[in-house]
Structures are given as C-alpha cells and as structure tokens.
Amino acid sequence: MNKLLKYRENLNLTQEELAEKTGISTRTIQRIEKGTEPKGHTLKVLAKFLEINENDLKEDKPESKTETINYQLAKHINLSSILGVIFPPINILLPWFIMKSKNQVNAITKQIVSIQILYTIIALVCILLSPFISKWFGITKQLTLILLIASVVIDIFIIIRNTIELDKNQKLLIKFNFSII
C-alpha cells in the first residue's frame, strides 16, 4: 500500500478533500498514490499537512544491486598502503590499482583509498608548513622531522587498525562519511 494512501485513509479523507486542504491538485495526489514519488514543494506541503517527516512519504526502494565485497581482498588492499607510507604516492596508487584490477570497487575499498588521499594531503601540508611554523614561533628546527615521523606512525596505525576491524567485523573502524573517489 502506498504511504500517502495509508496516511490519507487514516485521516478519513478522500483524494479531493486532501487536495483541497493542501492546495495540491487531485491528479497529483492520484499520481503519487499510484507510485510517483512526491518531490519539492508537493512533498513539503504534504508532509507539513500530515505532520510527518518528508522521508516518511518516500517509498522504500529495494537496492538495485548489492555489492559483493571480498573482505580478504579488502584487507590486502588496505595493507598494500603500508608499502607507500614513506613515499606517499604509492600509498594511493597501489591500493587503487589493486582495487581496479581485481574489480573490487566498493564502499570499503573506496574508503581505503580516500583515507590515503586525505592522509597524504594533510601530511604534505603539515610538512611543507613546518619550516615556517618553526621560524614564526621559534620552535625547534626538528619540527619537520617530528611531523614526518608522526605522520608515518599515524598512517601505519590507521592501516593496521582498519585491517584488524575488517578481519573481525567486516567494516572499517576509521572512515569518512564521504568518499573522495
């Protein structure tokens, strides 16, 4: 049963009555009840009138394609980043190449490569700014070396921690809410 139809019937309203109270045409309400998903202004007006969240009016659509994730291969892709910890382009390119060549382009492997891209950018910016920070604030001249060592240790920690989590729970512990690739 369509969600709008269910809410309308719970209020004992006809399509025409709902149309009159919301200012939406009867034809639009008919289309929505037959399966067209409400959008924009129509969705907002209906949700406000029904006193529900807009998402409550959207139909639950089954996933068209489920991803098959090879977690063992995902662990190997993650661990391949360690080979490039000292030379950052490899920590991005090697996992990306394995991901593409083994046809394992999924949310987990995209996150693995995204983490390495962001790590590389942050580490590079910190290391490039360290001589200036040392000069401005009179901090020790070994700041660049300290930042370099810290960035390597942090990246190794992230890689190992995510590998353990992939092995135990088949998910990443350290991840983003977005993907760079």
ZAZAMI-451571 format. One line per 2 residues: their letters; for each residue x, y, z of N, C-alpha, C. Coordinates in steps of 0.02 Angstrom, whole numbers, plus 32768, in hexadecimal, padded with zeros to 4 digits. Example, Ala and Ser with C-alpha at 12.3 -4.5 7.8 and 13.67 -1.06 7.14 Angstrom:
2
as> 8294/7EE4/8186/8267/7F1F/8186/8294/7F5B/8186 ~ 8282/7F90/8162/82AC/7FCB/8165/8285/8002/818A
***
This chain:
181
mn> 802A/7FC5/8000/8000/8000/8000/802D/803E/8000 ~ 801C/806E/7FD8/8040/80AD/7FD2/803D/80D4/8015
kl> 8074/80F5/8025/8078/8118/8065/8046/8152/806A ~ 8040/8179/8035/8010/81B1/8037/7FC9/8197/803F
lk> 7FB9/8162/801B/7F77/8144/8020/7F68/812F/8068 ~ 7F99/8110/8088/7F91/80F9/80CD/7F83/8134/80FC
yr> 7FAC/8169/80F5/7FA2/81A4/8120/7F5F/81C6/8112 ~ 7F4D/81CA/80D2/7F0D/81EA/80BF/7ED2/81C3/80DC
en> 7ED5/8181/80D5/7E9E/8158/80EF/7E9A/8159/813B ~ 7ED4/815F/815C/7ED3/8165/81A6/7EB0/81A5/81BC
ln> 7EB2/81D8/8193/7E90/8217/81A3/7E48/8219/8188 ~ 7E33/81E2/8169/7DEF/81DD/814B/7DE2/8216/8119
lt> 7E13/8221/80EE/7E0C/8255/80BB/7E08/8235/8076 ~ 7DE1/8253/804A/7DE1/823E/8004/7E1B/8262/7FE2
qe> 7E2C/824C/7FA6/7E60/826E/7F80/7E4E/82B7/7F75 ~ 7E0F/82C4/7F66/7DF8/8308/7F5A/7DFE/8333/7F98
el> 7DED/8317/7FD2/7DF2/833D/8011/7E3B/834D/8021 ~ 7E67/831D/8017/7EAE/8329/8022/7EC8/835E/7FF3
ae> 7EB2/835B/7FB5/7EC7/838C/7F83/7EB0/83D2/7F98 ~ 7E73/83D7/7FAE/7E57/8418/7FC2/7E7C/8434/7FFF
kt> 7E8C/840A/8030/7EAD/8421/806D/7EF6/8433/8063 ~ 7F16/8413/8032/7F5E/8420/8027/7F6C/844F/7FED
gi> 7F3A/8458/7FC2/7F45/8483/7F87/7F69/845E/7F4F ~ 7F6E/841D/7F55/7F8E/83F3/7F22/7F56/83D5/7EF8
st> 7F61/83D0/7EB7/7F2B/83B7/7E8C/7F1A/836E/7E9C ~ 7EDB/835D/7E90/7EC4/8318/7E9A/7EEC/82E9/7E6E
rt> 7EFA/82FF/7E31/7F20/82D5/7E02/7F66/82C5/7E1D ~ 7F86/82F6/7E3C/7FC9/82EB/7E59/7FC5/82B8/7E92
iq> 7F92/82BE/7EBB/7F89/828E/7EF2/7F7C/8248/7ED6 ~ 7F55/8243/7EA1/7F49/8202/7E81/7F8A/81E4/7E67
ri> 7FB3/820E/7E47/7FF3/81F5/7E2C/8021/81DC/7E64 ~ 8023/8202/7E9B/804E/81EE/7ED4/8036/81AC/7EF0
ek> 7FF4/81A4/7EF7/7FD9/8166/7F13/7FE2/812B/7EE4 ~ 7FED/8138/7EA4/7FFA/8102/7E74/8044/80F1/7E6F
gt> 806F/8118/7E93/80B5/8106/7E93/80E7/813C/7E82 ~ 80D0/8175/7E6A/80FE/81AC/7E5C/8116/81C9/7E9E
ep> 8156/81D3/7EA4/8170/81EC/7EE4/8168/8238/7EE8 ~ 814C/8251/7F1F/8143/8299/7F25/8187/82BC/7F2E
kg> 818D/82F7/7F11/81CC/831C/7F15/81BE/8365/7F23 ~ 81F3/8388/7F37/81F2/83D0/7F3E/81B8/83EA/7F68
ht> 8195/841B/7F4B/815E/843E/7F6D/8127/840D/7F82 ~ 8115/83E1/7F55/80E0/83B0/7F64/80F1/8387/7FA1
lk> 812E/836E/7FA4/8145/8345/7FDC/8142/836D/801D ~ 815A/83AB/801B/815A/83D5/8057/8114/83E3/8070
vl> 80E7/83F5/8042/80A2/8406/8055/807E/83C9/8072 ~ 8086/838F/8052/8065/8352/806C/8080/833F/80B1
ak> 80C2/8341/80B8/80E0/832F/80F8/80CA/835F/8130 ~ 80C7/839F/8120/80B1/83D0/8151/8068/83C5/8165
fl> 803E/83BA/8133/7FF7/83AF/8141/7FEC/836F/816B ~ 8010/833A/8159/8009/82FA/817C/802F/82F8/81BE
ei> 8057/832C/81CA/8081/8331/8206/80B0/82F6/820D ~ 80D3/82E8/81D7/8104/82B1/81D5/8144/82CB/81B5
ne> 8178/82A3/81BA/81B7/82B2/8199/81B0/82A6/814E ~ 81D3/82CE/8125/81D0/82C5/80DD/81E4/827F/80C7
nd> 8215/8262/80E9/822C/821F/80D8/81F7/81EA/80E3 ~ 81C7/81F9/810F/8191/81C9/811C/8163/81C1/80E1
lk> 8164/81F0/80B2/813A/81EB/8076/815D/81CA/803C ~ 819E/81C5/8040/81C4/81A7/8009/81BE/815B/800D
ed> 81B8/813C/7FD4/81B2/80F3/7FD1/81F6/80D3/7FDD ~ 81F6/809D/8002/8233/8076/800D/8241/804E/7FCE
kp> 8279/805D/7FAF/828A/8039/7F71/82C0/8007/7F81 ~ 82B8/7FCA/7F69/82EC/7F98/7F75/832B/7FAB/7F4F
es> 8363/7F99/7F6D/83A3/7FA6/7F4C/83A5/7F81/7F09 ~ 83B7/7FA5/7ED5/83B7/7F88/7E93/83F0/7F56/7E8A
kt> 8427/7F63/7EAD/8460/7F37/7EA5/8484/7F32/7EE8 ~ 848C/7EF7/7F01/84B1/7EF0/7F3F/84FA/7EE5/7F2F
et> 8524/7F06/7F56/856B/7F00/7F4B/8585/7EBF/7F6A ~ 85AE/7E9C/7F45/85CF/7E62/7F5F/8615/7E77/7F73
in> 8623/7E72/7FB2/8664/7E8A/7FCB/868D/7E4E/7FE0 ~ 86C8/7E4A/7FC4/86F9/7E17/7FD8/8723/7E36/800F
yq> 8712/7E26/804E/8733/7E46/8088/877D/7E34/808D ~ 878E/7DF8/8077/87D5/7DE4/8078/87FC/7E11/8048
la> 87E1/7E1C/800D/8801/7E48/7FDC/8801/7E90/7FF5 ~ 87CC/7EA5/8016/87CA/7EE9/8032/8801/7EF3/8066
kh> 880F/7EBF/808E/8846/7EC3/80BE/8888/7ECA/809A ~ 8892/7EA4/8063/88D0/7EA9/803D/88D8/7EEE/801D
in> 88A0/7F09/8004/88A2/7F4C/7FE7/88B6/7F7E/801D ~ 8899/7F78/8058/88AA/7FA5/808F/88F3/7F9E/80A3
ls> 890A/7F60/80AA/8950/7F54/80BE/8982/7F6B/8089 ~ 896D/7F6C/804A/899A/7F82/8015/89AD/7FCB/801E
si> 8986/7FF1/8043/8995/8037/8050/89D5/803F/8079 ~ 89E5/800D/80A1/8A21/8011/80CC/8A60/8017/80A1
lg> 8A60/7FF8/8067/8A9C/7FFB/803B/8AAB/8043/8026 ~ 8A7A/806F/8028/8A85/80B3/8012/8A85/80E6/804A
vi> 8A8B/80D0/8088/8A89/80FF/80BF/8AC3/8131/80BB ~ 8AFD/811A/80A7/8B36/8147/80A1/8B33/8171/8061
fp> 8B1A/8154/802B/8B13/8177/7FEC/8AC9/817D/7FDA ~ 8AA8/81B2/7FF2/8A5F/81B7/7FEF/8A3B/81A8/7FAD
pi> 8A53/81B8/7F73/8A2A/81A6/7F39/8A1C/815B/7F33 ~ 8A48/8132/7F4B/8A3E/80E9/7F47/8A06/80D3/7F76
ni> 89FE/80F6/7FAF/89C9/80E2/7FDE/8984/80F0/7FC1 ~ 8980/8117/7F8C/8940/8123/7F6A/893B/80F7/7F2B
ll> 8970/80F8/7F04/896E/80D6/7EC2/896A/808A/7EC7 ~ 8990/806D/7EF5/8990/8024/7EFA/894C/8008/7F0F
pw> 892C/8022/7F44/88E9/8009/7F55/88B6/8016/7F1D ~ 88BC/8051/7EFE/888D/8062/7EC8/8896/8032/7E8D
fi> 88D4/8023/7E7B/88E1/7FF5/7E44/88C7/7FAF/7E54 ~ 88D3/7F96/7E90/88BA/7F54/7EA4/886E/7F53/7EA3
mk> 8850/7F88/7EBF/8807/7F8D/7EC1/87E9/7F89/7E7A ~ 8806/7FAE/7E4C/87ED/7FAE/7E07/87FC/7F6C/7DE3
sk> 8839/7F52/7DEA/884B/7F16/7DC5/8826/7ED8/7DDE ~ 8815/7ED6/7E1E/87F1/7E9D/7E3B/87A6/7EA9/7E3B
nq> 8790/7EE0/7E1D/8749/7EF1/7E18/8727/7EF2/7E5C ~ 8747/7F11/7E8C/872C/7F18/7ED0/871F/7F61/7EE0
vn> 86FA/7F83/7EB4/86E8/7FC8/7EBF/86A7/7FC8/7EE6 ~ 86AD/7FD4/7F28/8672/7FD5/7F54/867E/8009/7F8A
ai> 864E/8011/7FB6/8651/8046/7FE9/868F/803E/8015 ~ 86A1/8002/8027/86DB/7FF8/8054/871C/8009/8031
tk> 8726/7FEF/7FF5/8765/7FFD/7FD2/876B/8047/7FBE ~ 8733/8066/7FAE/8734/80AE/7F9F/8748/80D5/7FDD
qi> 8730/80BF/8018/8742/80E0/8057/878D/80D8/8065 ~ 87A8/809C/8057/87EF/808F/8063/8819/80C0/803A
vs> 8809/80C7/7FFA/882F/80F4/7FD0/8823/813D/7FE4 ~ 87E5/814E/7FF6/87D6/8192/800B/87FD/81A6/804A
iq> 8803/8178/8079/8829/8185/80B6/8871/8194/80A4 ~ 888D/816D/8076/88D3/8178/8063/88DC/81BB/803E
il> 88AC/81CD/8015/88B0/820D/7FF2/88B0/8246/8025 ~ 8880/8245/8053/887B/827A/8084/88B8/827B/80B2
yt> 88D0/8240/80C7/890C/823C/80F0/8947/825D/80CC ~ 894F/824E/808C/8987/8269/8065/8983/82B5/8060
ii> 8947/82CF/8054/893F/8317/804F/894F/8339/8091 ~ 8933/8320/80C8/893F/833E/810A/8989/8339/811D
al> 89A8/82FF/8113/89EE/82F7/8124/8A1A/8326/80FB ~ 8A0B/832D/80BB/8A32/8358/808F/8A2C/83A1/80A5
vc> 89F0/83B7/80B4/89E5/83FC/80CA/8A0A/8409/810C ~ 8A05/83DC/813B/8A26/83E4/817C/8A72/83E7/8174
il> 8A8D/83BC/814B/8AD6/83BA/8142/8AEE/83F8/811D ~ 8AC7/840F/80EB/8ADB/844B/80C6/8AD6/848A/80F1
ls> 8AA7/848B/811F/8A9F/84C6/814B/8ACD/84C6/8187 ~ 8AE9/848C/8199/8B11/8486/81D5/8B4D/84B6/81D8
pf> 8B73/84C2/81A2/8BAA/84F2/81A7/8B92/8538/81B8 ~ 8B59/854A/819C/8B3D/858D/81AA/8B25/8592/81F2
is> 8B05/855D/8209/8AEC/855D/824F/8B28/855F/827F ~ 8B5D/853B/826F/8B99/853C/8299/8BB6/8582/829D
kw> 8BB8/85A3/8265/8BD5/85E6/8262/8BA9/8619/8286 ~ 8B67/8615/827B/8B38/8646/8298/8B35/8641/82E3
fg> 8B33/8604/82FC/8B28/85FA/8344/8B68/85E7/836A ~ 8BA0/85E4/8346/8BDF/85D3/8367/8BE1/858D/8383
it> 8BBB/8561/8364/8BB9/851B/8379/8BF6/84F7/835C ~ 8C09/84C0/837A/8C44/849A/8365/8C45/848E/831A
kq> 8C81/848C/82FE/8C89/8483/82B6/8C7A/843B/82A0 ~ 8C74/840D/82CF/8C65/83C8/82BE/8C19/83BD/82B7
lt> 8BF2/83F1/82B5/8BAA/83EA/82AF/8B97/83C3/8271 ~ 8BB9/83D0/8239/8BAA/83AD/81FB/8BB4/8362/8204
li> 8BEC/834F/8222/8BFA/8308/822E/8BC7/82E9/825D ~ 8BB4/830E/8291/8B83/82F6/82C1/8B40/82EB/829E
ll> 8B2A/831B/8274/8AEB/8315/8250/8AED/82DB/821E ~ 8B27/82D2/81FE/8B2E/829B/81CE/8B27/8257/81F1
ia> 8B48/8250/8229/8B44/8211/824F/8AFE/8207/826A ~ 8AE0/823C/8284/8A9C/8236/829F/8A6A/8223/8269
sv> 8A71/8240/822E/8A41/8230/81F8/8A48/81E7/81E2 ~ 8A86/81CE/81E0/8A91/8188/81CD/8A72/8159/8202
vi> 8A7D/8169/8242/8A62/813F/8278/8A16/8140/8277 ~ 89F8/817B/826D/89B0/8181/826B/8993/8159/8230
di> 89B2/815D/81F6/8999/8138/81BC/899F/80ED/81C7 ~ 89D6/80D7/81E2/89DE/808F/81F0/89A9/8078/8223
fi> 899C/80A1/8255/8968/8090/8287/8924/808A/8265 ~ 8913/80B9/823A/88D2/80B7/8217/88CD/8078/81EC
ii> 8901/8069/81C7/8900/802E/819B/88F8/7FEE/81C4 ~ 8920/7FE6/81F9/891D/7FA9/8221/88DA/7FA4/8246
rn> 88C1/7FDC/8261/8882/7FDB/8286/8848/7FC9/8258 ~ 8848/7FE5/821B/8813/7FD3/81EC/8818/7F8B/81D4
ti> 8854/7F72/81CE/885D/7F2C/81BA/8841/7EFD/81F0 ~ 884F/7F0C/822E/8835/7EE4/8266/87E8/7EE6/8265
el> 87CC/7F21/825C/8783/7F29/825C/8764/7F05/8220 ~ 8785/7F06/81E7/876C/7EE0/81AD/876C/7E96/81BB
dk> 879F/7E7F/81DE/87A4/7E38/81EE/876F/7E23/8221 ~ 8763/7E4D/8253/8733/7E3B/8288/86EA/7E49/8275
nq> 86DC/7E85/825D/8697/7E9A/8254/8683/7EAC/820C ~ 86B0/7EA1/81DE/86A4/7EAE/8197/868C/7EF5/818A
kl> 86AE/7F25/81AA/86A1/7F6C/819E/86E0/7F92/81B3 ~ 86E2/7FD2/81A0/871A/7FFB/81B2/870B/8020/81F3
li> 873C/8024/821F/8733/8048/825D/873D/8093/8251 ~ 8771/80A4/822C/8781/80EA/821D/876C/80F6/81D6
kf> 8738/811F/81CD/871D/812C/818A/86FD/8171/818A ~ 86EA/8187/814E/86CA/81C8/8144/8680/81BD/8135
nf> 865A/81F3/8139/8614/81F2/8124/860E/8203/80DA ~ 8647/8208/80B8/8649/8218/8072/8680/81F1/8051
si> 8680/81F2/800F/86B5/81D0/7FEA/86D4/8201/7FBA ~ 8716/8204/7FB8/8738/8232/7F8B/8736/8217/7F43
i> 8736/81D4/7F3D/8733/81B8/7EF9/86EE/819C/7EEB
***
